[in-house]
Amino acid sequence: MAKSRPYIILSAAMSIDGKIASRSGDSKLSSKKDLVRLHRLRRNMDAILVGRNTIAVDDPLLTVRHVQGKNPIRVILDSRGAIAKSSKIIKTASKIPTILVVTEKAPKTLEKLTKKKVEVIRCGQDKIDLKRLLRILLKKRINKILLEGGGITNWYFIKEKLIDELILTVTPYVLGGKDAISLVQGNGFDKISKSSSFKLKNVKRMKNEIILYYGS
């Protein structure tokens, strides 16, 4: 049977209580050693995928700057096309392949971003059609994706059962707070029986952090 979508790994660093950012949006949880591990993982991927909120809060580069290797394609989910033109992602798009995924509701003026070497993909009417998007990305020879989304983006992939593997770094912090961002946000499942279930494949200790490897 032909493969219908790329292989997707959800990667995140989280606090002991399952938060990936504080209530103010501070997400610098990983140690330098864990960041190097993450960047080694990134260089083996065809693409990194995040949501627009991650760009708005963290303004990341999404590169492999801590190790030697090729930068993966950066895929940004931004249904309304509201990404700041001053973001590092847009400013570096001429050097690092970048795809902005929007809906048909996004402004037509976004096509101007092609001058900055940003590829704009319209995929869905009111919300991004993830399954259709993944088929498009597969046709572009994107076979492995590292999902580093925020809680909402992670939820949509979990909800659609599109995650093949999870790599989670548990860091030695407890953030608390109802407004702190959890690993998976969204509406959530109303019953445990409906939730996605994964198998623990490996556990690694790295000084004061634990890395959990789960497979589907």
C-alpha positions, 0 to 999 in steps of 0.5 A: 500500500502506498504511503498516504502521509509523512511520518510525524514525530511530536517533540517537546520539552515540558515541565514535571506538570506537563506544561510547555510554557509558563503563563507568560509564554516563557518556554525555555525549559530545555538544558543546552545538552537537550537543545543539542539533542533536539537539533541532531534530531531536526537535521534528520527531518525533512521538515519542522512544523509549528503553529503561528502562535509559536512564531508569535510568542517565541520568534524562533529560527527553527534551524540546526544551529547547535550542530552541523547539518542541513536545515529542514524545511519550515512549515508554519500553520497560520490559517488567517495569514497573520504571521508578522513580516518582521519575524525571523522565519520570514526574514530568513526564508530566502536562506531556509526553505519556508512554507506558510499554510493558510486557508482560503480566508487568508488575504490574497496579498499573502502571495507577495511573500513569494518575493521573500521566497516564502511558499504559500499553500492554501489548504482548507476553507475555514480551517486548515485541512491537515490530512490534505496538507500532509498529502501535499507535503508528501508529494513534495518529498517531505517524508519525515516531519518533526512537530514542534507545535504549541498545545493547540497544534499538538491537539489537532494532530493528536485528535486526527491520530496523525502522530507516529512517535513522541519524544518528550523531555521532562525537565525539572520544573513545576510551572503550575497555573491554569493559563500555562500552556500544556503539551496538548490543549484544545477541547481534549477527549471526553473519555479516556477510551477515545484518546490516543494511546502510545507505547513506551519504547525507551527512557533515557536520563540526561543529568536532571532531565528524562527523555521519554520515547513513545511509539504508536 
